[in-house]
Amino acid sequence: MSAAAATRRVHVPRMDVVHAGPRITSVIGPVEVPSADVIRKRLSRMVVAGAHTRLGLQPSPSSNRWMYDPTFTPGVSTLERHDQPSDLLDPPALRGHDSSPLSVTTSGDYLRTDHDHGLGEIDFGLIVHAVILGSVDPTDPTIWARSRRSMSGVGTALVRTFGSDPRRAVALMRDLRSPRPAPPVFDGPTLPWTPHRSGAVSTATAATLDTVKSWRDRHATGVSMFAVNLAVWHRALAAEGITIDPVSTIPFDGRRYLAENRSPLGNFVAGLQFRLGDRPSPRTVHDQISTAARTGRPVANLALTCAKSRLARGGSFVPTTVAANPSAHIIFSHLGTVPRSGSIAWKRAGAPAFYVAHSDPAGPDGLTLTSAVVDGSLITTGSFHANVFDARSVARALDNAAQDPLQFLSAR
């Protein structure tokens, strides 16, 4: 079969169209990094396994009929060893070159992947990493059993959430009638702006996490650790003089509303906005998150996002200006424990395990905090534009939150 005959267009869920364009970068190590040739062969096997693997799709922000090319071969490049693995997030040598649906870079004992957000979020990234490192065989059909369906799953989630318990619809309407964060209205002075993505990474050890859990058990019983950590990050950033928008976004994984045998590999996360104020308490954060999850608000958000995408025309808008005195609009994202299945053969004689996700910020004033539990530690990545927010201030805030979180957990 010729390449032209094999190439075809496939329908993708609207959520993938919404997210097409921005990039997600991951850095993993220290691990036994395969050769470039082995990486290409393993990923090529994933491509030819079918369009349901997502690899081989050419994302478009303006159409849900994407080209699938089974001959697609991800680029693999090599960089010299860096002093810190975080230096691989945005190395000058790769600026402007990450335009392929997926690209791979190796540097000593570290692996860097960069993919178009339209292909998927963390679930897609995790399986790509597993294929590269050889812990998953992409030709095994059981690997794709839970994600192979072409439909998004939004309709199923709506039926399972509201059809199985109509009281949720009543609770959702009650929740929606409560004051929602209004879209920011800005009419102040602006400055010319172009993107300058940057990242900062901090690690809280397992021992530090234990101290935070002990504080939670004594002072905030029943509150999730995510809510506690969110309050710490929020207060640490404010302590460094970073002005924070009172409205923040918290992503919810919609897969929790599907059956266990269904898990879309593409995008299935709802970003909900919450008014957290100037100094949110862990209890306040937890209560808002719990109410949203209990009423099914994330499912309603997914359905609304898909509906809006159907009415949209053209690609995404790229700002050219930024507020002269910007307030950080924070997205607080938690990946849970990674990897979620299988294992990674860490090189224990090397540095501590490093597994981070770094994404394009949502606009000039965007600041995305992405946390994950890796080998018992909590690693947090701040993604922002360094020509809007001072990189040293963001890095200090995350380091302070990781090294001494209790200082930000006063009774107030």
Secondary structure, 3 states (H helix, E strand, C coil): CCHHHHCEEEECCHHHHHHCCCEEEEEEECECCCCHHHHHHHHHHHHHCCHHHCCCEECCCCCCEEEECCCCCCEEEECCCCCCHHHHCCCHHHCCCCCCCEEEEEECCEEEEEEEHHHCCHHHHHHHHHHHHCCCCCCCHHHHCCCCCCCCCHHHHHHHHHHCCHHHHHHHHHHHHCCCCCCCCCCCCEEECCCCEEEEEEEECHHHHHHHHHHHHHHCCCCCHHHHHHHHHHHHHHHCCCCECCEEEEEEEHHHHCCCCCCCCCCCEEEEEEECCCCCCHHHHHHHHHHHHHHCHHHHHHHHHHHHHHHCCCCCCCCCEEECCCCEEEEEEEEEECCCCCCCCECCCCCCCEEEEEECCCCCCEEEEEEEEECCEEEEEEEEECCCCCHHHHHHHHHHHHHCHHHHCCCC
